[in-house]
Amino acid sequence: MNPYLMSLPTVTAALIVLFFSLRALCEARIADAAHKAEHEKKMAEFARQRAEREAAGWKLPVVLRVTLDLADPNSEVDILRTTLEAGQLVTRMSESETASGGRGLFLTEAKIEPGSVRLTLSPVEYIGSAERVRRIAEEWNAHGGPLPPGVTSAHADVTAA
């Protein structure tokens, strides 16, 4: 028997595998190009919407970050207990935001850092919140108020969400 005829099924199988592999590769490239085009289209739409909002005077939402400095930076901090003890502070700031025309603040994050606890408060109503939250931070930093047990000082900052 001819050795070339005996290798014909192996060569045919290899060509079939090669064909389907190349076909899959081409389809993947086409799908990738379509995905990239769709992504660029969505990003352009988001940029257009952001430009429209900024032109209309709408600002990105802001958050109020309150940093509580602990009396003993080496102590083990229970985030739940510290957050609950800071509840009155959050309530006072929320009431202050409500008094200036908003709908209050709510706690969105509590994070332990070495020697401090950081609370993030977000406004319920975003429209006009930048000015209200900035005023609350300025008042807090100027006058402060009663601090939770184990806290020596606190500082408020306004940042974009």
Residue, then its C-alpha position, 0 to 999 in steps of 0.5 A: m500500500n502507498p504510504y501517501l494514501m495511508s497518511l491521507p486521512t491524517v492530513t485531511a483531519a489536520l486540514i479540517v481542524l485547521f479550517f475550523s480553528l481559523r474560522a473560529l479565530c476570524e469569528a472571534r476577531i469580528a466579534d471583538a471588533a463589534h464589541k469595541a465599536e459598541h463600547e466606543k459608541k456607549m462611551a461617546e453617549f456617556a460623554r455627551q450626557r455628562a456634557e449636557r448635565e454639566a452645561a445645565g449646571w448639574k454637578l456630580p454628587v458629593v459625599l461628606r467624609v468624616t475622619l474620627d481620630l482615636a485616642d489610642p491608635n493601637s487599640e482594637v477598634d470594633i467598627l460596629r460599636t464605633t459607628l453606632e456611637a457616632g450615630q448622634l454625630v451622623t444624625r446632627m449632620s443629617e439634621s443640619e443638611t435637612a435644615s439647609g434645604g436637603r433631605g438629609l444624609f445617610l451613612t454609606e461607608a465606615k472604614i477603619e484606618p490605623g488610628s482613625v475611623r472614616l465615615t462616609l455620608s451621602p446626601v439623600e437628594y443630590i441636586g444642590s447637595a454640593e453647596r449644602v455638604r460643603r457648608i456642613a463640613e465648614e461648620w463642623n471643622a470650625h465649631g466641631g461638637p461632642l465626639p463619641p467616646g474614645v475619639t480625640s478629634a474629627h475632621a470633615d472633607v467634601t469629595a466627589a462620589 
